[in-house]
Amino acid sequence: MVIYDFSNLMEENIGEHGLSSLFFKEKEDLLQTVDRQIKEQARLGELGFMQLPFDQPEIDKIKRLAAAARGKWENLLVLGIGGSSLGAMALHQALNHPFYNLLPSEKREGCPRVFFADNVDPELINGILESIDIKRTLILVISKSGKTAETLAQFLLCLDHIKKVGDPHQQIVIITDPEKGPLREIVKEGFSSFSVPPNVGGRYSVLSPVGLVPAALLGVDIDALLAGAQAMSKRCETLENPAYLFALTHYLLMQKGKVIHVMFPYAYALRGIADWWRQLWAESLGKEGKGPTPVKAIGVTDQHSQLQLYMEGPYDKVITFLTVKNYRTEVNIPSFFSDFTDIAYLGGHTFNQLIQAEQLGTEAALTKTGRANAKIILDQIDAFSLGALFYGLELATVCCGFLMDINPLNQPGVELGKRYTQALMGKSGFTTEKEEIENWFLKRPLYQV
Ligand code: PA5
């Protein structure tokens, strides 16, 4: 079960910085309008992510790949970036052991160790290749467009390494558009592949093979994940649902100048969810001169880093705690030094109580000082809850985009930088961009010290 608690966004609890009782008057109309728009876009096939919980034509093939990989591969190397990586990383971090790669194979139930190469920093890619035996590595190349420079460069490098010692057709699996793009052409040379539905955008694709294939290979129960998403989809059939309310409260608070949105998980395992959400919220909602700035903070670590700003800085933030009722383990705090009041009170409690007290204490402090804060509550971290959370936050993003009157499905702003990069790397057809870089950018006035 996923609950969205927005008590501390209301004027009654945080005073003038909260939402007034007008909220309840506006809510119905705004949600009805946006719900109609979502249903219409879904009917037109624009919101493919809404079908993913129910429609998975390749699920058996995914399970067969995962079953065959157990005990066979020592490593899984995932090549992908942005929406082609963050979802799988979030799933792995949330559902697997915090030091998964250090566990012996039997504790991983035969699943491979995992490396995510979501950057082209030569030190990272070289570091990965130095840490694995490429002959014993399965490689997932994930790119919906099949054109992303970062992923393709890594693919070329890995192909070169494998050709020297192994069999590329056995070791490389490609996840891309079912028909378009260079990677789909390359699949025809005899590579295994999975398809990303054309109407599912990268950052909305975690519940497609983009997230499901790596997750299954890493031992995640993908049926439970999809069941969680189905349950959330069902809840979202009525207007009063967590996704719409998350979107609406954030949208209305943006009108009150709260344009920085913080996702603050109080579970180390959920740090990847905050990374995933940050991309989803930023790339979907930041356009046409509008958009919130999403920030990731980690409880309790960032209480000792960001919290001062959240407590006493400008009233421009909405903080969402992401909390867990039941952690998967309980750890006692031993009792020593009973003469020291600064230490003695800790003994006899658990770390579970401490992290929950810190979350509640921080929430109370923010509320007392009139700081807008909300809470997403998970019963526990499991595949079912995460499925519900992913689906709910994706729907919330689309809902918020429609309320803001922008298109939450595109990302025109990332194109220009890509074109300049391609021009700099000598791709044909980019003469104008190359000239602009040479004649304007590299000649602009410089101020350096
Ligand atoms: O959300 C998006 O569309 C992007 O973040 C993409 O996922 C990212 O750019 C990677 O694209 P691709 O999967 O085509 O390699």
Residues whose N, C-alpha, C, O or C-beta is under 5 A from the ligand:
A	BS01	PA5	I81 G82 G83 S84 I142 S143 K144 S145 G146 T148 G201 G202 R203
